[in-house]
Amino acid sequence: MTNLEFHGSAPAAGPVDLEGDLVSLPGDGARMAPRWTSAPAGRAPLPVSPSRIHGVRVPTGSARLLEAMSDYGD
């Protein structure tokens, strides 16, 4: 959830970065790190054969939209 409280007196001159800036990112990560758990050690899962994937349904309109998009996004 984003905290929308501002404690400065100067008006924003442009778009406001509600999530902080790159300077605060390492400190944010350090504060959150104790809450994260590491993935269990072990081998990576093996790839699944496409013939074993069943039950995925995509609406026709969504499939057409995705097919019309370029590889690098629109």
C-alpha positions in Angstrom: 0.0 0.0 0.0 1.3 3.4 -0.9 1.6 6.1 1.8 0.2 9.3 0.2 1.2 11.6 3.1 3.6 14.4 2.2 5.6 16.3 4.9 7.3 18.9 2.8 6.3 22.6 2.4 7.5 23.0 -1.2 5.0 22.2 -4.0 5.9 19.4 -6.4 7.4 20.7 -9.6 6.7 17.7 -11.7 5.5 14.1 -11.4 5.8 12.9 -7.8 7.5 9.6 -7.2 5.2 8.0 -4.5 7.4 5.0 -4.1 10.6 6.8 -3.1 13.8 7.2 -5.1 16.8 5.1 -6.1 18.8 6.6 -3.2 16.4 5.1 -0.6 16.1 1.7 -2.3 19.1 0.0 -0.5 17.7 1.1 2.9 14.2 -0.1 2.0 15.6 -3.5 1.0 17.7 -3.8 4.2 14.6 -3.1 6.3 12.5 -5.7 4.4 15.2 -8.4 4.2 14.5 -10.0 7.6 10.9 -10.7 6.4 12.0 -12.6 3.3 12.6 -16.2 3.4 15.1 -17.9 1.1 14.1 -20.6 -1.4 14.9 -24.1 -0.1 18.2 -25.4 -1.4 17.9 -28.0 -4.0 17.9 -28.5 -7.7 15.9 -26.4 -10.1 12.6 -27.9 -11.4 12.8 -29.7 -14.7 11.0 -28.1 -17.7 7.6 -29.4 -18.5 6.8 -30.8 -21.9 4.1 -28.7 -23.7 2.1 -31.9 -24.3 1.6 -32.1 -20.5 0.1 -28.6 -20.2 -3.7 -28.9 -20.3 -6.7 -26.7 -19.3 -5.4 -23.3 -20.2 -8.1 -21.2 -21.9 -7.5 -17.8 -23.3 -10.5 -15.6 -24.5 -10.4 -15.0 -28.2 -10.3 -11.3 -27.8 -7.2 -11.5 -25.5 -5.4 -13.9 -27.9 -6.0 -11.5 -30.8 -4.8 -8.6 -28.8 -1.6 -10.4 -27.8 -1.0 -11.6 -31.3 -1.3 -8.0 -32.6 1.3 -6.7 -30.1 4.9 -6.3 -31.1 7.6 -8.4 -29.4 8.8 -5.4 -27.4 5.4 -4.2 -26.2 3.1 -1.5 -27.3 
